């Protein structure tokens, strides 16, 4: 009886732990600049930059939820932010550290 219970429990635990992990890379992008507009957000994986993740410009003081299409790949993934009338900035972040928010600032970024 105990062995049968263990056999039934393992697939259940594996399914739900995998399901919970799949959303770990989702985060909220915040524009904490002093008036700059973010026009683009890109990640660098498999030797190339992604398409723009943003559907609309992100104005100062705004935030938007961002969702990874996958939880596979490297933990440290470069990302690029395109600022309207300024250019782009490249950064790196270890996404496996439980990143919930990325705060873009006039100079650099922070996260929690």
C-alpha positions in Angstrom: 0.0 0.0 0.0 2.8 2.5 0.9 4.7 1.7 -2.3 1.5 2.3 -4.4 1.0 5.6 -2.6 4.6 6.7 -3.4 4.2 5.7 -7.0 1.1 7.8 -7.4 2.6 10.8 -5.4 5.8 11.2 -7.5 4.1 12.1 -10.8 1.7 14.5 -9.0 4.6 16.3 -7.3 6.7 16.4 -10.5 3.8 17.8 -12.5 3.0 20.6 -10.0 6.6 21.6 -9.4 7.2 21.9 -13.1 4.0 23.9 -13.5 5.0 26.3 -10.7 8.5 26.7 -12.2 7.3 27.7 -15.6 6.2 31.2 -14.5 9.4 32.0 -12.5 10.9 34.2 -15.3 7.8 36.4 -15.6 8.5 39.9 -14.4 7.3 43.5 -14.5 9.3 46.1 -16.4 9.1 49.6 -14.9 10.2 52.9 -16.5 11.7 54.9 -13.7 13.4 57.5 -15.9 12.9 61.2 -15.7 10.8 61.5 -18.8 12.4 59.1 -21.3 10.2 56.6 -23.2 11.1 53.0 -23.7 10.4 51.8 -27.2 11.9 48.4 -27.2 12.9 45.5 -24.9 14.9 42.6 -26.4 16.7 39.5 -25.1 19.8 37.8 -26.5 19.5 34.1 -26.8 20.8 31.5 -29.3 23.2 33.9 -30.9 20.6 36.6 -31.8 18.4 39.4 -30.4 14.7 38.6 -30.0 11.9 40.6 -31.5 10.7 43.6 -29.5 8.7 42.4 -26.4 6.8 45.7 -26.2 3.6 46.2 -28.1 3.4 49.9 -27.0 5.8 52.5 -25.8 6.5 52.5 -22.0 6.3 56.1 -20.7 8.0 57.4 -17.6 6.2 56.1 -14.5 4.6 53.2 -16.3 5.1 49.5 -15.9 4.2 46.4 -18.0 4.0 42.7 -17.3 6.5 40.7 -19.3 6.2 36.9 -19.8 8.9 34.6 -21.1 7.7 32.1 -23.6 10.0 29.4 -22.0 11.8 28.6 -18.8 14.7 26.9 -20.7 18.1 28.3 -21.4 20.8 30.2 -19.5 20.1 32.0 -16.3 22.2 35.0 -17.3 20.6 36.5 -20.4 21.6 39.8 -21.9 18.8 42.3 -22.5 18.6 45.5 -24.5 16.5 48.5 -23.9 15.7 51.0 -26.7 15.0 54.5 -25.5 13.1 56.9 -27.8 15.4 59.8 -29.1 18.4 58.3 -27.2 19.4 54.9 -28.5 19.9 51.5 -26.9 21.6 50.1 -23.7 22.7 46.6 -23.2 22.6 44.9 -19.8 22.9 41.4 -18.2 20.8 39.9 -15.5 20.7 36.5 -13.8 17.0 35.7 -14.3 17.2 32.6 -12.1 17.5 34.7 -9.0 13.8 35.3 -8.8 13.5 38.6 -10.6 10.0 40.0 -10.1 10.6 43.6 -11.2 13.2 45.4 -13.4 13.4 49.2 -12.9 14.9 51.1 -15.8 16.5 54.4 -14.7 18.2 57.3 -16.4 21.4 55.5 -15.8 21.3 51.7 -15.5 18.7 49.6 -13.8 17.9 47.8 -10.6 15.8 44.8 -9.8 14.1 42.9 -7.1 
